[in-house]
């Protein structure tokens, strides 16, 4: 009718019922403490999954070690690692407590088993590795620059199951004689956090270095010369005596005893070259306080500078003892 307003009515009751059906479960979930995490959306499966087992290091138990995730997880320490050789079993409830205390942003909505077994990673320590560690320790602390140490085990080594961590070895006991061709050594192994135990090993050892060897037959009094000697790599540990160490062509040295060809030159086989000889006439410088007198003597021994020789006064025939100064003079102190 003209001048009257016309109203249109829409049926809204069914729409309200649909909305109520959608909102009521959501409100109920919220009232029961439900929520959303950064790793899962409502209506979707959790994006992180608890693993069944987790090998860890001695540094502790970390978040990425317990879960698999499509997105990177923060490296958060959740708990101490179990002792080596022991298992740590954590239930879902315990893991939720750890997450709430240490990584609340991750939430507790995850899938997977009801519990996880955690243990320290392990590895086998075999013969070659333990020999390498023993060689390094003994070379550094005992052999030093005396030569290159080489070790072999006299008895088979039983492989050890140890934490998969960097290992250090400390020598705890050696024989009084030290490193010899055959000896027993005791040692400990430890990581940065714990000592793993003490072991012993029966060792055969060699120390290799280049030394002087007689190229030809040498006799007492022969000068030390490069023509009669050669340098060879030998095991000095098996010689049981110090070897001679001198520069090639040192004309101040001579052979002190007979040496067959091919024999290493030991320290006792070489001495300073004698500059005075038995039967030689020389001067004796006799000192008595500030007074000194020089007289002729007959030398009764061969002697090098610094050595003591016997002599006889050429006039009085009195026997004297003096220190060789050079090829013509000995010093006699009263």
TIVO-625461 format. One record per residue (C-alpha): x, y, z; residue in one letter. Coordinates in nm, 4 decimals. Layout:
- u|v|w|drendo
- X|Y|Z|A
...
//
This chain:
- u|v|w|drendo
- 0.0000|0.0000|0.0000|X
- 0.1257|0.3454|-0.0861|X
- 0.3057|0.5136|0.2006|X
- 0.3575|0.1939|0.3965|X
- 0.6980|0.0449|0.4588|X
- 0.7655|-0.3084|0.3504|X
- 0.9808|-0.5401|0.5701|X
- 1.1522|-0.8601|0.4578|X
- 1.2142|-1.1397|0.7053|X
- 1.4985|-1.3919|0.6738|X
- 1.5180|-1.7306|0.8359|X
- 1.8241|-1.7146|1.0680|X
- 1.7478|-1.9852|1.3184|X
- 1.9135|-2.2680|1.1229|X
- 2.2297|-2.0559|1.0802|X
- 2.2493|-1.9936|1.4531|X
- 2.2256|-2.3656|1.5172|X
- 2.5167|-2.4358|1.2809|X
- 2.7360|-2.1750|1.4485|X
- 2.6529|-2.3114|1.7893|X
- 2.7485|-2.6594|1.6796|X
- 3.0890|-2.5303|1.5653|X
- 3.1656|-2.3073|1.8597|X
- 3.0584|-2.5266|2.1503|X
- 3.3287|-2.7950|2.1080|X
- 3.5896|-2.5251|2.0654|X
- 3.4794|-2.3469|2.3855|X
- 3.4761|-2.6774|2.5687|X
- 3.8352|-2.7588|2.4516|X
- 3.9497|-2.4155|2.5671|X
- 3.7846|-2.4517|2.9073|X
- 3.9608|-2.7854|2.9594|X
- 4.3045|-2.6243|2.9201|X
- 4.3568|-2.6940|2.5529|X
- 4.5523|-2.4574|2.3362|X
- 4.7634|-2.4191|2.0266|X
- 5.1404|-2.4404|1.9998|X
- 5.3749|-2.3029|1.7440|X
- 5.4289|-2.6587|1.6095|X
- 5.0647|-2.7623|1.5503|X
- 4.7448|-2.5970|1.4251|X
- 4.3948|-2.6909|1.5428|X
- 4.2674|-2.9942|1.3617|X
- 4.6178|-3.0962|1.2419|X
- 4.8425|-3.3765|1.3644|X
- 5.1320|-3.2636|1.5923|X
- 5.4378|-3.1587|1.3943|X
- 5.6901|-3.3099|1.6400|X
- 5.7168|-3.6775|1.7208|X
- 5.8793|-3.8397|2.0216|X
- 6.1462|-4.0947|1.9316|X
- 6.1629|-4.4426|2.0836|X
- 6.5375|-4.4255|2.1624|X
- 6.7851|-4.1384|2.1884|X
- 7.1650|-4.1813|2.1971|X
- 7.3222|-3.8761|2.3633|X
- 7.6628|-3.7479|2.4708|X
- 7.7880|-3.6915|2.8234|X
- 7.7053|-3.3202|2.7866|X
- 7.3373|-3.3872|2.8574|X
- 6.9981|-3.4550|2.6976|X
- 6.8946|-3.1925|2.4421|X
- 6.5580|-3.1244|2.2823|X
- 6.6464|-3.2148|1.9187|X
- 6.7755|-3.5540|2.0386|X
- 6.4307|-3.6585|2.1680|X
- 6.2057|-3.5514|1.8802|X
- 6.1841|-3.5659|1.5047|X
- 6.0479|-3.2500|1.3503|X
- 5.9909|-3.1010|1.0082|X
- 6.1217|-2.7696|1.1427|X
- 6.4477|-2.7151|1.3347|X
- 6.4044|-2.7383|1.7115|X
- 6.5891|-2.5100|1.9533|X
- 6.8981|-2.6671|2.1103|X
- 6.7754|-2.6648|2.4701|X
- 6.9260|-2.8837|2.7428|X
- 6.6499|-3.0759|2.9181|X
- 6.8316|-3.3100|3.1585|X
- 7.1625|-3.4720|3.2581|X
- 7.2828|-3.7630|3.0482|X
- 7.2628|-4.1078|3.2123|X
- 7.5867|-4.2642|3.3349|X
- 7.7723|-4.4573|3.0665|X
- 7.6283|-4.8073|3.0313|X
- 7.3003|-4.7080|3.2004|X
- 6.9592|-4.6347|3.0448|X
- 6.7293|-4.3452|3.1316|X
- 6.3577|-4.4057|3.0644|X
- 6.1373|-4.0941|3.0410|X
- 5.7580|-4.1151|3.0144|X
- 5.5438|-3.8673|2.8230|X
- 5.4418|-3.7036|3.1507|X
- 5.8043|-3.6586|3.2543|X
- 5.8919|-3.5162|2.9147|X
- 5.6005|-3.2718|2.9366|X
- 5.7349|-3.1541|3.2744|X
- 6.0820|-3.1060|3.1263|X
- 5.9418|-2.9139|2.8284|X
- 5.7317|-2.6916|3.0526|X
- 6.0332|-2.6116|3.2691|X
- 6.2998|-2.5699|2.9990|X
- 6.1258|-2.5099|2.6632|X
- 5.7732|-2.3772|2.7270|X
- 5.7473|-2.2354|2.3778|X
- 5.7524|-2.5843|2.2285|X
- 5.4353|-2.6941|2.4036|X
- 5.3353|-3.0468|2.4940|X
- 5.1350|-3.1477|2.1864|X
- 5.3488|-3.4234|2.0320|X
- 5.2944|-3.7707|1.8966|X
- 5.4952|-4.0867|1.9346|X
- 5.5465|-4.3633|2.1923|X
- 5.4552|-4.3470|2.5603|X
- 5.8208|-4.3403|2.6707|X
- 6.1739|-4.2959|2.5358|X
- 6.4969|-4.4796|2.6228|X
- 6.8037|-4.2565|2.6522|X
- 7.1632|-4.3799|2.6696|X
- 7.5151|-4.2524|2.6059|X
- 7.6656|-4.3204|2.2650|X
- 7.9482|-4.5756|2.2659|X
- 8.2348|-4.6838|2.0444|X
- 8.5022|-4.9543|2.0382|X
- 8.8630|-4.8760|2.1351|X
- 9.0804|-5.1217|1.9416|X
- 9.4475|-5.2170|1.9423|X
- 9.5722|-4.9652|1.6870|X
- 9.4099|-4.6708|1.8653|X
- 9.5333|-4.7648|2.2133|X
- 9.8857|-4.8161|2.0754|X
- 9.8700|-4.4730|1.9163|X
- 9.7624|-4.3116|2.2424|X
- 10.0310|-4.4927|2.4444|X
- 10.2984|-4.4018|2.1886|X
- 10.2028|-4.0338|2.1964|X
- 10.2026|-4.0188|2.5778|X
- 10.5345|-4.2028|2.6244|X
- 10.7044|-4.0109|2.3425|X
- 10.6011|-3.6750|2.4890|X
- 10.6678|-3.7467|2.8565|X
- 10.9615|-3.9917|2.8537|X
- 11.1405|-4.0428|2.5190|X
- 11.1152|-3.6797|2.4081|X
- 11.3895|-3.6058|2.1483|X
- 11.5877|-3.9284|2.1979|X
- 11.4350|-4.0878|1.8880|X
- 11.1114|-4.2115|1.7345|X
- 10.9225|-4.4467|1.9667|X
- 10.7593|-4.7568|1.8203|X
- 10.5355|-4.9840|2.0311|X
- 10.3861|-5.3305|1.9862|X
- 10.1631|-5.5270|2.2214|X
- 10.3179|-5.8462|2.3569|X
- 9.9681|-5.9853|2.4235|X
- 9.6400|-5.9435|2.2316|X
- 9.4321|-5.6407|2.3254|X
- 9.0671|-5.6928|2.4183|X
- 8.8626|-5.4141|2.2539|X
- 8.6925|-5.1796|2.5010|X
- 8.3411|-5.0367|2.4737|X
- 8.3735|-4.6720|2.5781|X
- 8.1776|-4.3459|2.5464|X
- 8.1874|-4.1927|2.2018|X
- 8.3734|-3.8899|2.3350|X
- 8.7273|-3.7507|2.2938|X
- 8.9555|-3.9636|2.5149|X
- 9.2697|-3.8735|2.7084|X
- 9.5318|-4.1206|2.8358|X
- 9.7509|-4.0682|3.1432|X
- 10.0454|-4.2938|3.2332|X
- 10.0123|-4.3972|3.5991|X
- 10.2965|-4.6487|3.6388|X
- 10.6194|-4.7457|3.4605|X
- 10.9111|-4.9662|3.5683|X
- 11.1956|-4.7905|3.7495|X
- 11.4109|-4.8291|3.4372|X
- 11.1467|-4.6461|3.2333|X
- 11.0859|-4.7386|2.8701|X
- 11.2835|-5.0551|2.7914|X
- 11.2637|-5.3135|2.5090|X
- 10.9989|-5.4978|2.7142|X
- 10.7913|-5.3519|2.9998|X
- 10.4434|-5.3271|3.1524|X
- 10.2697|-4.9895|3.1636|X
- 9.9608|-4.8895|3.3605|X
- 9.7365|-4.6073|3.2427|X
- 9.3966|-4.4443|3.2870|X
- 9.1485|-4.3316|3.0230|X
- 8.9149|-4.0413|3.0805|X
- 8.6806|-3.8021|2.9037|X
- 8.6433|-3.4379|2.9971|X
- 8.3767|-3.5313|3.2521|X
- 8.4732|-3.8695|3.4004|X
- 8.7531|-4.1225|3.4523|X
- 8.6641|-4.4482|3.2781|X
- 8.9087|-4.6818|3.4556|X
- 9.2669|-4.8091|3.4732|X
- 9.4242|-5.0683|3.2447|X
- 9.7676|-5.2254|3.1894|X
- 9.9502|-5.3402|2.8765|X
- 10.2542|-5.5589|2.8115|X
- 10.4652|-5.3620|2.5667|X
- 10.7561|-5.4268|2.3301|X
- 10.9343|-5.1045|2.2417|X
- 11.1922|-4.9661|1.9989|X
- 11.3385|-4.6168|1.9701|X
- 11.4658|-4.5395|1.6213|X
- 11.7179|-4.2707|1.5334|X
- 12.0126|-4.2124|1.3016|X
- 12.3452|-4.2898|1.4704|X
- 12.7111|-4.3363|1.3776|X
- 12.8138|-4.6868|1.2662|X
- 13.1649|-4.8116|1.1850|X
- 13.2021|-4.8579|0.8076|X
- 13.5357|-5.0373|0.8485|X
- 13.7306|-5.2031|1.1282|X
- 13.8448|-4.9314|1.3719|X
- 14.1282|-4.9602|1.6233|X
- 14.2268|-4.7715|1.9351|X
- 14.3676|-4.4273|1.8555|X
- 14.2141|-4.3958|1.5074|X
- 14.0844|-4.0463|1.4399|X
- 13.7102|-3.9992|1.4047|X
- 13.6561|-3.9340|1.0337|X
- 13.3579|-3.9334|0.7996|X
- 13.5404|-4.1798|0.5701|X
- 13.5374|-4.4550|0.8333|X
- 13.1848|-4.3935|0.9665|X
- 12.8312|-4.3836|0.8287|X
- 12.4881|-4.2747|0.9516|X
- 12.2264|-4.5510|0.9888|X
- 11.8791|-4.5752|1.1414|X
- 11.9046|-4.8117|1.4378|X
- 11.7021|-4.9098|1.7431|X
- 11.8968|-4.7364|2.0216|X
- 11.6781|-4.8905|2.2936|X
- 11.8227|-5.2349|2.2208|X
- 12.1807|-5.1088|2.2660|X
- 12.1345|-5.0542|2.6424|X
- 12.4077|-4.7864|2.6372|X
- 12.4278|-4.4236|2.5259|X
- 12.5442|-4.3741|2.1680|X
- 12.8158|-4.1295|2.0643|X
- 12.6892|-3.7975|1.9364|X
- 12.9335|-3.5748|1.7504|X
- 12.9639|-3.3709|1.4344|X
- 13.1027|-3.5324|1.1209|X
- 13.4774|-3.4812|1.0820|X
- 13.5379|-3.3697|1.4426|X
- 13.9189|-3.3832|1.4569|X
- 13.9167|-3.3411|1.8344|X
- 13.8000|-3.7014|1.8838|X
- 13.9525|-4.0446|1.8452|X
- 13.8450|-4.4071|1.8806|X
- 13.8962|-4.5401|2.2323|X
- 13.8792|-4.9170|2.1596|X
- 13.8653|-5.1669|1.8751|X
- 13.5323|-5.1478|1.6863|X
- 13.4301|-5.4066|1.4200|X
- 13.2699|-5.2892|1.0971|X
- 12.8900|-5.2507|1.1206|X
- 12.8890|-5.1904|1.4967|X
- 12.7201|-4.8753|1.6337|X
- 12.9571|-4.6214|1.7890|X
- 12.8753|-4.5996|2.1599|X
- 12.9716|-4.3076|2.3820|X
- 13.2421|-4.5129|2.5579|X
- 13.4079|-4.5972|2.2237|X
- 13.5006|-4.2316|2.1560|X
- 13.7135|-3.9918|2.3557|X
- 13.8844|-3.6600|2.3116|X
- 14.1974|-3.6958|2.0952|X
- 14.5180|-3.7186|2.2975|X
- 14.7555|-3.4267|2.2430|X
- 15.0360|-3.5592|2.4684|X
- 15.1661|-3.9154|2.4445|X
- 15.3646|-4.1583|2.6545|X
- 15.7430|-4.1014|2.6128|X
- 15.6947|-3.7452|2.4894|X
- 15.8949|-3.4626|2.6508|X
- 15.6873|-3.1599|2.7487|X
- 15.6835|-2.8740|2.9981|X
- 15.5260|-2.8891|3.3402|X
- 15.3943|-2.5595|3.4738|X
- 15.4251|-2.5923|3.8498|X
- 15.2092|-2.3497|4.0516|X
- 15.2320|-2.2840|4.4214|X
- 15.0049|-1.9958|4.5057|X
- 15.1174|-1.6884|4.3106|X
- 15.4520|-1.8478|4.2201|X
- 15.4916|-2.0600|3.9094|X
- 15.7912|-2.2531|3.7724|X
- 15.8235|-2.4284|3.4375|X
- 16.0329|-2.7436|3.4074|X
- 16.0798|-3.0217|3.1569|X
- 15.9093|-3.3585|3.2175|X
- 15.8700|-3.6921|3.0431|X
- 15.5016|-3.7793|2.9814|X
- 15.4061|-4.1256|3.1123|X
- 15.0423|-4.1412|2.9775|X
- 14.8520|-4.0399|2.6697|X
- 14.6189|-3.7521|2.7478|X
- 14.3695|-3.5099|2.5941|X
- 14.3135|-3.1496|2.7093|X
- 14.1564|-3.1522|3.0551|X
- 14.2641|-3.5081|3.1351|X
- 14.5055|-3.6013|3.4131|X
- 14.8377|-3.7663|3.3193|X
- 15.1472|-3.8844|3.5021|X
- 15.4885|-3.7328|3.4259|X
- 15.8462|-3.7544|3.5586|X
- 16.0829|-3.4627|3.6148|X
- 16.3635|-3.5006|3.3604|X
- 16.6284|-3.3754|3.6098|X
- 16.5165|-3.4961|3.9547|X
- 16.3214|-3.7990|3.8274|X
- 16.0439|-3.7100|4.0675|X
- 15.7005|-3.8311|3.9579|X
- 15.4315|-3.5685|3.9119|X
- 15.0620|-3.5601|3.8240|X
- 14.9245|-3.2852|3.6028|X
- 14.6342|-3.1706|3.3860|X
- 14.6910|-3.1498|3.0105|X
- 14.6692|-2.7917|2.8848|X
- 14.7852|-2.8472|2.5257|X
- 15.0236|-3.0621|2.3257|X
- 15.3292|-2.9128|2.4994|X
- 15.2232|-2.8265|2.8528|X
- 15.0717|-2.9855|3.1624|X
- 14.9654|-2.7957|3.4750|X
- 15.0944|-2.9247|3.8113|X
- 14.9409|-2.7842|4.1303|X
- 15.1219|-2.8288|4.4629|X
//
